[in-house]
Each structure stands twice: as C-alpha cells, then as structure tokens.
Amino acid sequence: MLGAVRESDGTTSMPAAIIEAAGAVFAEQGCAVDVREIARRGGVGTGPLHRH
C-alpha cells in the first residue's frame, strides 16, 4: 500500500486518504465495491471522492 501523503499541518491529503481507503476496500471486497464505502473510509463525502 502507498504511504499517506502528509500536509504541512500533519493531516493526510484528501486524494491520499481516498487512495488509501480505496486500496483497502478493493483488497477486502474485490472490484465490486460501493463508492460510498470508499468515501466513508476515506473520511470524505461522495462529491469529493468523484472530484479527486
């Protein structure tokens, strides 16, 4: 898995959080996943998920 990209304030960038969450969900469930689960695990809404 990729390492999370940290911002200068110590938080994880939104795209990095989404990628980390997607990797975990795909590894657990295969390719038939609900994007809402990726968004939930990444700590974002579905709008930002689709934008990034």
N, C-alpha and C positions, 0 to 999 in steps of 0.2 A: 504494500500500500504506500502511496505517496505520503511524505511528511506534510503536515499542515503548514501553510504559509502564515507567518505571524506578522501582524501590523506593528507599527512602532509603539502602539499603546498596549501591546501584548495580546490583543484579540486575534482571532482567526479570521482571515478574509472570507467574504461570503462565497466567492467561487470555490475557494479551497474547501470550505465547510460542505458545500454541495457535492464536490467531487469525492470527498472522504465518505460522506453519507451514501452516495450512490454506489461506491465500491463495496461498502459493507452490505447494502441491501441486495445488490446483484450477486455477491458471493453467497449470501444466505438463501436467496429465493430464485436464482436464475434470472433469465431475461424477462419473464412475465411479471413485472412489478408495477405497483400503482405509484405514480409520481408523487402522490400526496404522502406516501410513506418516506420517500427520499426527502421531501421538503420538511416533514416533521423531524426526522433525524438530523437534518442539517440545520434546524432551528430557523427556517425561513418559511415564507408563505409560498404558494404555488406561483404567484406572479413573478417574484424574484427568481424562482427556480427556472422558469421559462425564459426570462431575460438573460440569465447567465448561462 
